[in-house]
Amino acid sequence: MKIQVFRFLILFISFLTIQGAAAQNVYKDKFAHTFSIVARDKVTGEMAVAVQSHWFSVGSIVSWGKSGVGVVATQSFVNPAYGPNGLKMIEGGKNAVETLEYLVSIDEGKDVRQVAMLDASGKVAAFTGEKCIVSASHIVGDNYSVQANMMLNDKVVPAMAKAFDENTDLPLAERVVKVLLAAQEAGGDIRGKQSAALIVVNAEPVENPWMDKKIDLRVDDHPEPLLELERLLKVHRAYDHLNKGDVAMEKNDMALALKEYAAAEQMFPDNLEMKYWKAVTLANNKKLQEALPIFKEVFTADQNWKELTKRLPKSGLLNVSELEFKQILDL
């Protein structure tokens, strides 16, 4: 009973907020003609939004998501309210189809909108207004929707759907980036390219809001935004291996720690920061002899890391004996 009351309150508040936005029509002049995908991994339950546009900072208005709830892409002549208000309605008990149908029905500017929504259960809905600039269309598939407007040709959206269906072996983030790359290869935005974004949220609700997005990457202005987005995703994965290595060290699982560190270094062999903190972690776990060559390599490349090392004991980040500390600084 309490859950039903809570859901009713969320829906009622959402209704008032949405009606106010629709009546004022405050978002009519914002636009992001673009291509995007909303998708869900059927195995992990993770949900993602990925987008590219020839418009500055497309990720700031197009992509929305909340763990355990769903994801939204709102584009063309953008009404950003579809994002937060759509997520509120889904969280309140409506599915993606019901939510999008309602929001479109009260939108005075619906003819120039393009929106896609996906909820945590895998239901998907998409809408392309009849006045969206051609080539404009969408395809709703199994746990995903791909949509685009102002494209060079009508091959872009089918190429996106094909890429998603064919890359089932990839993690969700890498899979949706492949979809964007396929869109660009098929012709992409008729104006060119400028910005891109990717968010991935969890299958289940999270306790703290800062844990909501598993991946949150934006390329606001770049001559090759998709290549940069792909690079940033690789950096994200490398640091994820580094963090897992640290956790394994804390659990005294040296074999797993070294495996994770090696994976990180293989992805970015010239990254001094990854090497440095690996050395610090080894030293803190009584593996000084393994750490010393790494410290030496880092210090040789940049003496500022040695200066930083002098400051770590006071902050409790390097816990070694005075003799061991001297060994490190003498490198």
C-alpha positions as CSV (number, residue, x, y, z in Angstrom):
1,M,0.0,0.0,0.0
2,K,2.8,2.4,0.9
3,I,4.6,1.7,-2.4
4,Q,1.4,2.4,-4.3
5,V,1.0,5.8,-2.5
6,F,4.6,6.6,-3.2
7,R,4.2,5.9,-6.9
8,F,1.1,7.9,-7.1
9,L,2.8,10.9,-5.5
10,I,5.7,10.6,-8.0
11,L,3.3,10.5,-10.9
12,F,1.3,13.4,-9.6
13,I,4.4,15.6,-9.1
14,S,5.6,14.6,-12.5
15,F,2.3,15.5,-14.1
16,L,2.4,19.0,-12.6
17,T,6.0,19.6,-13.7
18,I,5.3,18.3,-17.2
19,Q,2.2,20.3,-17.6
20,G,4.0,23.5,-16.6
21,A,6.8,22.8,-19.1
22,A,4.4,22.1,-21.9
23,A,2.4,25.2,-21.2
24,Q,5.4,27.5,-21.2
25,N,7.0,25.8,-24.2
26,V,10.3,27.0,-22.9
27,Y,12.5,24.5,-24.7
28,K,11.3,25.0,-28.3
29,D,14.3,26.7,-29.6
30,K,17.0,24.3,-28.3
31,F,18.0,21.7,-30.9
32,A,20.4,18.9,-31.4
33,H,20.0,17.2,-34.7
34,T,21.8,13.9,-34.2
35,F,21.9,10.2,-34.1
36,S,21.6,8.1,-30.9
37,I,20.9,4.8,-29.3
38,V,19.2,3.7,-26.1
39,A,19.9,0.1,-25.2
40,R,19.9,-2.6,-22.5
41,D,22.2,-5.6,-22.0
42,K,19.8,-8.5,-21.5
43,V,22.5,-10.4,-19.4
44,T,23.7,-7.7,-17.0
45,G,20.6,-5.5,-17.1
46,E,22.9,-2.4,-17.7
47,M,21.3,0.4,-19.7
48,A,23.0,2.9,-22.0
49,V,22.6,6.0,-24.1
50,A,25.1,7.0,-26.7
51,V,24.9,10.0,-29.1
52,Q,26.8,12.0,-31.6
53,S,25.9,15.3,-33.2
54,H,27.3,18.3,-35.1
55,W,26.4,20.5,-32.1
56,F,28.4,21.6,-29.1
57,S,28.1,19.5,-25.9
58,V,25.3,17.2,-27.2
59,G,25.6,15.1,-24.0
60,S,24.4,17.9,-21.8
61,I,20.8,17.9,-23.3
62,V,20.2,14.6,-25.2
63,S,21.2,11.7,-22.9
64,W,19.5,10.9,-19.6
65,G,19.6,7.8,-17.3
66,K,19.0,6.5,-13.8
67,S,20.1,3.2,-12.4
68,G,17.2,0.7,-11.9
69,V,14.9,3.0,-13.8
70,G,15.8,3.6,-17.5
71,V,17.4,5.8,-20.1
72,V,16.2,8.5,-22.4
73,A,17.4,10.2,-25.6
74,T,15.7,13.4,-26.5
75,Q,16.8,15.2,-29.7
76,S,15.9,17.1,-32.9
77,F,14.3,20.4,-31.5
78,V,15.0,19.2,-28.0
79,N,12.6,19.3,-25.1
80,P,15.0,18.3,-22.3
81,A,12.0,17.7,-20.0
82,Y,11.5,14.4,-21.6
83,G,14.6,13.2,-19.8
84,P,14.0,13.9,-16.1
85,N,10.2,13.8,-16.4
86,G,10.3,10.5,-18.3
87,L,12.5,8.9,-15.7
88,K,10.2,10.2,-12.9
89,M,7.2,8.6,-14.5
90,I,9.0,5.3,-15.1
91,E,10.2,5.3,-11.5
92,G,6.6,5.9,-10.4
93,G,5.4,2.7,-12.1
94,K,4.8,3.5,-15.8
95,N,6.7,1.6,-18.5
96,A,8.6,3.3,-21.3
97,V,5.8,2.9,-23.8
98,E,3.1,4.5,-21.5
99,T,5.5,7.2,-20.5
100,L,6.5,8.3,-24.0
101,E,2.9,8.2,-25.3
102,Y,1.7,10.5,-22.5
103,L,4.6,13.0,-22.8
104,V,4.2,13.2,-26.6
105,S,0.4,13.7,-26.2
106,I,0.9,16.9,-24.1
107,D,3.8,18.3,-26.1
108,E,2.8,21.3,-28.3
109,G,6.1,20.9,-30.2
110,K,5.8,17.1,-30.8
111,D,6.1,17.4,-34.6
112,V,9.7,18.5,-34.3
113,R,10.7,16.1,-31.5
114,Q,12.6,12.8,-31.7
115,V,12.7,10.8,-28.4
116,A,13.5,7.2,-27.4
117,M,13.0,5.6,-24.0
118,L,13.9,2.3,-22.4
119,D,13.0,1.0,-19.0
120,A,14.7,-1.4,-16.7
121,S,12.4,-4.3,-17.7
122,G,13.5,-3.9,-21.4
123,K,10.4,-2.2,-22.8
124,V,11.3,0.4,-25.5
125,A,9.5,3.2,-27.1
126,A,10.5,5.8,-29.8
127,F,8.9,8.7,-31.5
128,T,9.9,10.8,-34.6
129,G,7.9,13.9,-35.3
130,E,6.6,14.4,-38.8
131,K,8.5,17.7,-39.1
132,C,11.9,16.4,-38.1
133,I,14.4,17.2,-40.7
134,V,15.0,14.4,-43.1
135,S,16.5,11.9,-43.3
136,A,14.8,11.2,-40.0
137,S,13.6,7.8,-38.6
138,H,13.9,5.3,-35.8
139,I,14.0,1.5,-35.4
140,V,12.9,-0.2,-32.2
141,G,14.5,-3.6,-31.7
142,D,14.9,-6.1,-28.9
143,N,16.0,-4.1,-25.9
144,Y,17.1,-1.1,-27.9
145,S,16.1,1.8,-30.1
146,V,18.2,3.6,-32.7
147,Q,17.1,7.0,-34.0
148,A,18.5,9.8,-36.2
149,N,17.5,13.0,-37.9
150,M,19.1,15.4,-40.4
151,M,21.2,12.5,-41.7
152,L,23.0,12.5,-45.0
153,N,20.9,9.6,-46.2
154,D,18.3,7.0,-45.1
155,K,21.0,4.3,-44.6
156,V,22.1,5.5,-41.2
157,V,19.4,4.1,-39.0
158,P,19.4,0.6,-40.5
159,A,23.2,0.5,-40.2
160,M,22.9,1.3,-36.6
161,A,20.3,-1.4,-35.9
162,K,22.5,-3.9,-37.9
163,A,25.6,-3.0,-35.8
164,F,23.8,-3.5,-32.5
165,D,22.4,-6.9,-33.6
166,E,25.8,-8.1,-34.8
167,N,28.0,-7.1,-31.8
168,T,26.4,-9.2,-29.1
169,D,29.8,-10.4,-27.9
170,L,30.8,-6.9,-26.7
171,P,30.1,-5.2,-23.4
172,L,27.2,-2.8,-23.7
173,A,29.3,0.4,-23.7
174,E,31.6,-0.9,-26.5
175,R,28.6,-2.2,-28.3
176,V,26.7,1.1,-28.5
177,V,29.9,2.9,-29.5
178,K,30.1,0.5,-32.5
179,V,26.6,1.5,-33.3
180,L,27.6,5.2,-33.5
181,L,30.6,4.3,-35.6
182,A,28.4,2.4,-38.0
183,A,26.1,5.4,-38.2
184,Q,29.0,7.7,-39.1
185,E,30.3,5.3,-41.7
186,A,26.9,5.1,-43.3
187,G,26.8,8.8,-43.8
188,G,26.1,10.4,-40.4
189,D,24.9,13.9,-39.8
190,I,24.7,15.9,-43.0
191,R,26.5,18.8,-41.3
192,G,29.4,16.7,-40.1
193,K,30.5,15.9,-36.5
194,Q,31.4,17.8,-33.3
195,S,30.4,16.2,-30.0
196,A,29.5,12.8,-28.6
197,A,28.5,11.3,-25.2
198,L,28.0,7.9,-23.5
199,I,26.3,7.0,-20.3
200,V,25.8,3.6,-18.7
201,V,23.6,3.0,-15.7
202,N,23.1,0.0,-13.4
203,A,20.4,-2.6,-13.7
204,E,19.4,-2.0,-10.0
205,P,18.8,1.2,-8.1
206,V,21.9,2.5,-6.2
207,E,22.1,3.7,-2.6
208,N,24.1,6.9,-3.4
209,P,23.5,9.3,-6.3
210,W,27.2,9.5,-7.1
211,M,27.2,5.8,-7.9
212,D,24.3,6.1,-10.4
213,K,26.4,6.2,-13.6
214,K,28.8,3.3,-14.2
215,I,30.2,5.2,-17.2
216,D,29.7,8.9,-17.9
217,L,31.8,10.2,-20.8
218,R,31.5,13.3,-22.9
219,V,33.3,14.8,-25.8
220,D,32.0,18.3,-26.1
221,D,34.0,19.7,-29.0
222,H,36.3,17.6,-31.2
223,P,37.1,17.1,-34.9
224,E,36.7,13.3,-34.4
225,P,34.3,12.9,-31.5
226,L,33.6,9.2,-31.9
227,L,37.3,8.3,-32.1
228,E,37.8,10.4,-29.0
229,L,34.8,8.8,-27.2
230,E,36.2,5.3,-28.1
231,R,39.6,6.4,-26.7
232,L,38.1,7.7,-23.5
233,L,36.2,4.4,-23.0
234,K,39.4,2.6,-23.3
235,V,41.0,4.8,-20.7
236,H,38.0,4.2,-18.4
237,R,38.4,0.4,-18.8
238,A,42.2,0.7,-18.0
239,Y,41.5,2.6,-14.8
240,D,38.9,0.1,-13.9
241,H,41.5,-2.6,-14.1
242,L,43.8,-0.5,-12.0
243,N,41.1,0.0,-9.3
244,K,40.4,-3.8,-9.3
245,G,44.1,-4.4,-8.8
246,D,44.1,-2.1,-5.8
247,V,41.1,-4.0,-4.3
248,A,42.9,-7.3,-4.9
249,M,46.0,-6.0,-3.2
250,E,43.9,-5.0,-0.1
251,K,42.6,-8.6,-0.1
252,N,46.1,-10.0,-0.4
253,D,45.3,-11.6,-3.7
254,M,48.7,-10.9,-5.4
255,A,48.0,-13.0,-8.5
256,L,44.8,-11.2,-9.3
257,A,46.3,-7.8,-8.5
258,L,49.2,-8.3,-10.9
259,K,46.8,-9.6,-13.5
260,E,44.6,-6.5,-13.3
261,Y,47.7,-4.1,-13.2
262,A,49.1,-5.9,-16.3
263,A,45.8,-5.5,-18.1
264,A,45.8,-1.7,-17.3
265,E,49.4,-1.3,-18.5
266,Q,48.8,-3.2,-21.7
267,M,46.0,-0.8,-22.6
268,F,48.1,2.3,-21.8
269,P,51.8,1.3,-21.5
270,D,53.0,4.9,-21.4
271,N,50.8,6.0,-18.6
272,L,53.0,7.0,-15.7
273,E,50.2,7.4,-13.2
274,M,49.1,3.8,-13.6
275,K,52.7,2.6,-13.1
276,Y,53.3,4.9,-10.2
277,W,50.3,3.9,-8.1
278,K,51.0,0.2,-8.9
279,A,54.4,0.7,-7.3
280,V,53.0,2.5,-4.3
281,T,50.5,-0.3,-3.8
282,L,53.2,-3.0,-4.1
283,A,55.4,-1.1,-1.6
284,N,52.5,-0.8,0.9
285,N,52.0,-4.6,0.6
286,K,55.6,-5.6,1.5
287,K,56.6,-6.0,-2.1
288,L,59.3,-3.3,-2.2
289,Q,61.7,-5.2,-4.5
290,E,59.0,-5.5,-7.1
291,A,58.1,-1.8,-6.7
292,L,61.6,-0.3,-6.9
293,P,62.1,-0.9,-10.7
294,I,58.7,0.7,-11.4
295,F,59.5,3.7,-9.2
296,K,62.8,4.1,-11.0
297,E,61.1,4.0,-14.4
298,V,58.6,6.6,-13.4
299,F,61.2,8.9,-11.7
300,T,63.5,8.7,-14.7
301,A,60.6,9.9,-17.0
302,D,59.5,12.7,-14.7
303,Q,61.2,13.8,-11.4
304,N,57.9,15.4,-10.2
305,W,56.8,11.9,-9.2
306,K,59.7,11.6,-6.8
307,E,58.8,14.9,-5.3
308,L,55.2,13.6,-4.9
309,T,56.5,10.5,-3.2
310,K,58.2,12.6,-0.5
311,R,54.7,13.9,0.5
312,L,52.9,10.6,0.6
313,P,53.9,9.3,4.1
314,K,52.4,12.4,5.9
315,S,49.1,11.7,4.2
316,G,49.2,8.0,5.0
317,L,49.4,6.9,1.4
318,L,52.9,5.3,1.6
319,N,53.5,3.1,4.6
320,V,57.0,1.8,4.5
321,S,60.0,1.9,6.9
322,E,62.5,4.8,7.0
323,L,65.0,2.5,5.3
324,E,62.6,1.5,2.6
325,F,61.6,5.1,2.1
326,K,65.2,6.0,1.6
327,Q,65.7,3.2,-0.9
328,I,62.8,4.6,-3.0
329,L,64.1,8.2,-2.9
330,D,67.6,7.1,-3.7
331,L,66.6,5.8,-7.1
